[in-house]
């Protein structure tokens, strides 16, 4: 069994979550703190998704229902599924919030920003290989 990667996944998940929070704030036509509550939800998901992508083997072995899905044991396919879930989750959460001023389409997150977040989650293990030594030297 592969080593469980916790701290790097949480740190990178927080960074991606903060980036998502900034993007949500830019995209939204908001009133009050709606952007923050939606953003907090997205930031928590970013940590969960990053953890799953950085620990594919652990997640695959511990969620037994995944073993019945063809090709999901391939890390690239698994990452793609997590990325697709992330994309759907971002836009679904954005669409259900109807409290923005002058908008009937929710929080108006752009596809570009959603795809950037998905790519950050998808490539988080490679990103950590680059940023990890820098973050560790700072800490």
N, C-alpha and C positions, 0 to 999 in steps of 0.2 A: 504494500500500500504506500502511496506517495505521501510525502510530508504535507501536513495540513498548514496552509498559509492563512494566518489570521490577521496579524497586525498590518502587513502590507495591503491586504484586501480592504481592511477598514480604512486605512489612511487614504488609499487611492479612491475608495468609494466616497469618502468625505470630500475629497478634492473634486471629484466628478459631480457630487451632489451640490456643492457650492457653486460650481460652474452652471449646473442646471438651474439653481436658484437665481443666479444673475440673468440667465437667458429668459427665464419665466418673467422676471421683473421687466426686462426690455420688451418682451412680446405682448404683454398684457395691457389691456385697457382696463385698469383695475380701480376699485374703490375700497378704501380701507385696507384690511390685512388679508384679503382673499388670495393675493399672489403669494403671500408668505405661507399660509396654511397649505395651499396646493404645492408650493415649492418644498415645504418640509416633507410632505408625503413623497414627492419625487426624490428628494435627497435620501430618504430612508431606503427607497427601492434601489437607488444607485449603489448603496452599500451592499444590499442583499445580492443584487445582480453581479456586482464585481466579485463578491465572495464566491458565488457559484461559478463564475467564469475562471477564477484563479484556482479553484479547487474542484475541477471537473470530475476527477476520479472519486473523490470523497462524496460528492453529491450523487454521482451515478450509483455508487455502491450502497448508499444509505437511503435512497429513495427507490425502493424496489419496483414501483410501477414503471420507472424509466427503463428497466431491463426488458420490458415487453415491447418497447418502441424500436423499430428497426433503424439502424444507422446512428442512433443517438449516442452510442458509446464513443463515436469519433468526436474528439474535442472540438474540431472546427464546426461540425454540425451542431453540437451542443451549444457552442457559443452563438451560432446563428439563431437557434431557437430562443435562447435568452435575449438576444438582440431584438428579435421579432416581438417577443413578449414585452420588452421594454418600449419599443416603438408603439405598440398597441396601447400599452398602459399609459404612456405619456399623452397620447391623443384622446383616449377615452376619458381620462381624468379631466383633460382640458375641455372636452365637449359637454360634460355633464354640468359644469359650473356655468350657470346662466346669470350670474349676478354682476357682470361687468357693465359699466356704463356705456350705453349706446351700442351694445353688441348683443346679438342673439346667438352667436356661435361660440359661446364659452370664453375661454381665456386667450384664444387666438394664438396659440403657439405655432410657430412656423415649422414647416417640414424640414427646412435646412437645420434649424437648431435641434430638432428631434434626432435627425440623422447624425449630427455631430456627437450628441450624447450616446447614441447607440454605438457608433464607431469607437468612442472612448471606452465604453464598457467591453465591447468585443475584443479590442486590442489591449485591454488592461494588463495582461501578463507581459506583453512586449514593452508596454510603456513603463511598467515597474522595473524591468531590467535596465532601462535607461535612467529613470528617476530614482530608483532605490538607493544606489550608492550616494547620490546627492542628499537625499532625505536623511539617510543614516548618518552622513557626516555632519549634518546640521544638528541632529538630535544627539 
